[in-house]
Amino acid sequence: MYRVIKVLNNNGVLALDMEKKQEVILLGNGVGFGKKMGQRFGGSPDARRYELVKKETSALQAVNGIDPVYIEVTARIIEAAEGLLGPIRHDILIAMADHIALAVSRAKEGCELPNPFSQDIRALFSQEYEAALKGRELIRQELGVEISEDEVSYITLHIHGGLSDENVSQSLELARLVQDGIRQVEEGMGMNLPVASLGYNRLMSHLRYMIARTRKKEQTNLNMGDYARENFPRAYEVAAQVCEDIGRKLKCPVAQEEIGFLAIHIQRAAGQG
């Protein structure tokens, strides 16, 4: 049983799930038609349910600041993304709708938000990026506005957040750390890795999972440090610098064993360009 908190429009309602004591948004044809605030109803078998993240501000305050058209188009984007990627947490709905509303507003005003990590986000989260491209097409079809590639990358982070335990800021931090790490490797080794190259993508992938292990404080079972230090001294030195920098930024030291593995990947990338 639900109780209406606010009718968004004929196709949407903010409601309280009275059994679970949880605020949700229900979207579907006619789900909001004729309903009144405080009314109890049994739901609709065809309605899509979106749980909301508990924050200091109430769900009503959050919803009041967003035109329902953006909530509906965001729900369609999530639905399309699930068709590509499988189940996505629905609690990303409001934050993503709020971002899309701002992105559309910026596009109309011709002052879109630049994203310096677009290429890295696209490479790190390639499947989520494909889903975000479909989202851009839905925005164009439904709202008549074309958002930029940079905005697509931001939507990618929202979708990734719905698939993982990371929020948007954590995903953006990951992209920043990976980009910084690769730049340090390029400078330290005196080389340039084209973004589309095999070496760049393998190094990027290794850094991504190394950072994930560090965040979770996971340990590796094999130490290749002595081998890497003896055979690839320059790559080992650069790897040590990168790991120290990442540990400082994460406020969590990178395991010593990671240096050797990273050095081997750096040496491999240096031979592939």
N, C-alpha and C positions, 0 to 999 in steps of 0.2 A: 504494500500500500504506500502511496506517495501523497505528499501534501504540497500544493503549489506555493512556491515562494514568489515567483514572478513569471508571467507569460512573456516570452520573448517576441513571439509572433505566432501566426497560425500553425507553424511547423516546429516550434520549439518552446520548451518550458524549463525553467530552473525550479527544481523540486527537492524536497527532503524525502529520502528513503526512510520511512518511519521505523522499519524493522532494524536497519543497520545504522540508523542515526547518521546518515551520510548525505551531504549535498551533492546532487547530480544534475546534469543537463540531459534531457531527453529530446531527441530530434527525430522527426518523421512526419509524413504527410498528415496534417490535421491534428497532430498531438496537442497543440496548444489552442485549438479552435474552441471558443465558447467557455474556456476555463477562467476561473476567478482566483485571486489571491486567497490562500487559506483553504481552498477546495481540496478534498481528498479524492483520489482516483486510483484505479487499479493498474495504471500503466497501459501500454500498448504493445502487443507482440511484435509489431513491425518497427517500433521505435529503437533508435540506437542510443545506448546509454554511455555517458561520459562522466566518470568520477572526477572530482575536483580535488586539487592539492590543498591541504589545510595550511592556511597562512594567517598572518596577523590580521589582514583585512578579510572581511567576509566575502563569501561567494557573490552575494548580492552587490556589494560595492565593486567587485571586479567586473561583473557582468554589466553593470550600469554604465561602465566606461567604454563599452565596445558595442558598435552597431551590430545587431543580430546577423546581418548579411555576412559579416566576417566570421562569425561563429559557424554559420552554415557552410561556407566555402572551406573553412579549415577542417570541418568534420569530413567533407568530401575528400579533401587531400589525405587525411588520415586513413580513410577507407580505401582510397586508391593505393596508398603506400602499403597497407596490409595485404593487398592483392599481390604485391611484389615481394614483400619481406616477411609476411606472416604477422602474428599478433603484435600489436603495438600498445603500450600503456596509454589509455585514454585521458590520463590526467595531464597530458601535455596540451590539451585543447585550448584552454584560456590563454596561457602564455603565448602559444603559437598564433592564436587569433589576434591577440594584441599586437604581436610583431608584424603580422601581415597587414593589419589596419594601418600601422605606421609606415610600412614599406609602400603601400599603395598611395598614402598621402604624400610621401616623399617623391614617388615617381610622378605624381600629378604636378608637383611643384618644381620638378626638375632638379632636386637636390638629394639624390640618393646617397645612402651611407656606404662609403668604401669599405671593403673587407680585404686587408692585406694578406689574409691567409686563405684566400679563395682556392688557389691551386692546390695547397696542401690539404684543405678540407675535402676537395674533390677527389684527391688521391687516397686519403686516409679512409674516407667513408664513401666509396664509389657507388655502392648499391643505394645508400640513402640519398646520394646526390641524384641518381636516376629517378628516384621517387619524387624528389624536390622539383625536378624538371617537369614531371607530370603535374605537380602542384602549380608551377608557373603557368602551364597551359590552362589549368582550371581557373586560375585567377584571371587570365586573359579572356576566357570564354564567359565567365560569370560576371566579371566586374569591368571588362573592357580596358584593362590597364596592363601594360607590359612591364614587369619588374626586371631588374638587372641581374646579371650573373652573380654579382656580389650578394644580392639579396637571396638568390637561390641557395648560396652557400650557407647563409644564416638559417634558412629553413631546413637545410640538411642537418644542422646541429640539433634542431628541435626534434626531427625525426629520429636521429641517432639517440637522443635522450629517451625517447619512447621505447627504444629497443634495449637499452642498457641501464646501468645504475648511475650513469653520468648525467649531470644537468648541462645546460648549454654553456655555462661559464667553464665547467670542467673540460668539456669537449674543445672549447676555444683555447683553453690553456694547453691542452694536449697538442693542438695544431701549432701553437706558438712555440712550445718546447721542441717539437720535431723540427720546425723550420730553423730555429736557432741552432739546434744541434747539427743539422746538415750544413748550415753556413759556417760553423766552427770547423767542421771536417774539411770543407772546401778550402778555407783559409789556411788551416794547419797543414794540409797535404798539398797545397798549391795546385788545385785542380778545380774544374768546373763540371758539375753534374747536371746535364739537361734534365728537366723535370720528367720528360717522357722516357728517359733512359732506364734500362734494367738496373743499373747500379743505383740510381737515385731511389727507385721504388723498393728495391730490396733493403737498402739502408733505412729508408723511411719506415718500412714495415718492422724492421728490427727495433728501431728506436721506439716505435709505438708500443710494442709489447714489453720492452724493457721498462718503459715508464709505467705501464700497467702493473708489472710485477713489483716495481718499487713502491707504488701507491698501496699495494696490498701486502707489502713486506714479505713477498714470496722469495724463497732462496732457490738458486740453481744447484743441481747435484754434481756438477763437473766444473773444475777450475782449469781454464786454459790460459791463465795469466802468464805462467812461466814460459810456455811455448810461444805465445804471442810476443812477449817482451824480448825473447831471444831472437825470433825470426823476423818480427816486424816492429823494430824499436820505435820508429817514427809514428806508425799507426797506433802503437800502444800509448805513446805519450799524448797523442791527440785524443784517444779514447778516454784516458784518465782525466783530461781537462774537461771533456764533454760531460762525463759522469759527475765530476765535482760540481759543474755548473748546474746540471739538472737537479742534483741533490740539494743544492742551496736554494734553488727556486721552489722545489717541492717541500722544503723544510723537512726532508727525510733522506738520509744518506742512501746512495745507490750501492748495492752490495759489491764488494771487492771483486767477486767472481764475474760480474758483468763486464768489467773492463776488458778482460781477455776476449770475451765473445764479441764485444763491439769492435775491438781492434781487428779481429779477423774479418768482420764485415766491412770495415773501412778499407782494409787492404784489398779485399775482393772488389769493392766498388772502384777503387783506384785503377784496377786492371780492366774495368768494363766501361768506365766513362759514362 
